[in-house]
Amino acid sequence: MFDLVDEMSIQDKLEILADAAKYDVACTSSGVDRKGKKGFLGNTKACGICHSFAADGRCISLLKILMTNHCVYDCKYCVNRVSNDVPRTTFTPEEICELVIGFYKRNYIEGLFLSSGVIKNPAYTMEKMCETLLLLRNKYRFNGYIHVKSIPGAPDELLATAGYLADRISINMELPTAESLHKLAPNKSFRTIMEPMKTVSDTIAVHRLAIGKDARMERSYGNKYLSGSIFSKENLKVDMQGRQLAEGIETDIAKNENSKSDKLQFLPASMGEGKLTRPFAPSGQSTQMIIGATQESDYNLLMTTQHLYQSYDLKRVFYSAYIPINEDAALPALGTAPPLLREHRLYQADWLLRFYGFQANELLSQERPNFNEQLDPKCEWALRHLELFPVEVQTASYDMILRIPGVGPKSAGRIMSARKYGRLDFDNLKKMGVVLKRAHYFITCGGKMMYHTPIDEEYITRQLVDTNGKENWQVTHQNSYYQMSLFDDFNLNCNSLVE
């Protein structure tokens, strides 16, 4: 059953293992610059790796595959669980390398996203994944982008190897509480997820300090300078043991953080006089949480997300709306619509945490634990704080302008710059990129609103829900089951791509 050699053609394997990988959310940008060099194939740009997306938002510029869909685990939400009767196959490391190089040379992909089911045990699976990365980097001289999903429970030395060979490493959290994880994934535990996540985070920090950078991940838009930002020095110094998280999430995470407090980071790879030969996961690490498989509220999820950003300096937290694919009493019934709009709102809230200076407990609370799915979270926050509005764009602080619905970091910066040289009007704001269909309820220019609008929560809510109606319909009616395929799009014969 677990032999890496089987009689399937490489095309048959690719159809099975690419389709099985569609539930893993890929990265949206590489986050790392690396120039091409003599004797190597490929390079990577920080903002260029994922310029193409499928209709459901999944990146398609990476070859996204599982090494195997064999799995010894029986996670109730997973299509590849051991109790499911599905076609099984496994790529050999050489086959993956040949596919990556063949596709890359034809400019179909820019890198590799490699995940896997657990074959035999975590150590064996991670060893085969590391063997693949070693072949790609050394034998095939591949210098392009690689994102690898680590297997929880794998030995530290294999996690270290993966980190030195890949650009980004992910350790999926899956669910935000230990209780839910035990209920749906009895073979996994918070300890086997949080300990390696902490070690990876510490090792990335060591490498950043070794090359003269700040220990924490660089984040755009100067968000760490915003007064309320979760990345500001004041908020990072908050004692996490005293932070009030919802429904025991704090206890779940803190308990596992403290279980291995003396854990050392992986030592930097060096050569000669202590020079670094390869950075450790230069694009950082990310994780993924499943939305809708269990009963956690948006507040639970967002507080966990904030904790992960602050304590583990994650590059991204991804959310994956649960698609009912298995029949189980512990899961939503087959045919239940995936909570795509809820997933969308969580992503929007995630951006508010990372780039707009918001904190999770400003957006939600235990008394109001879920977002109104018909409104984006920034509008919902503004409607709950109408005493702060309307805001005069000519005089308001940058932090406050950034909190106006319809205003982003770029347009806020343009407003701050332009108002030094003259008075602004609504036409100016539109040219700067402000979305006036949302913003005009909350701003004045020279003391005047765009229209005569009552500052009333019910009235503005109705107007915004109506404004967002088309967008909300598109999100909830997209075909979330479809993943674009190189073969479907270009009518290619896989055999001709392998040299």
Beta strands, then each sheet from edge to edge (+ up, - down):
strand 1: 62-66
strand 2: 111-115
strand 3: 145-149
strand 4: 168-170
strand 5: 270-271
strand 6: 275-276
strand 7: 285-291
strand 8: 316-321
strand 9: 391-392
strand 10: 443-444
sheet 1: 1+ 2+ 3+ 4+ 7+ 8+
sheet 2: 5+ 6-
sheet 3: 9+ 10+
end
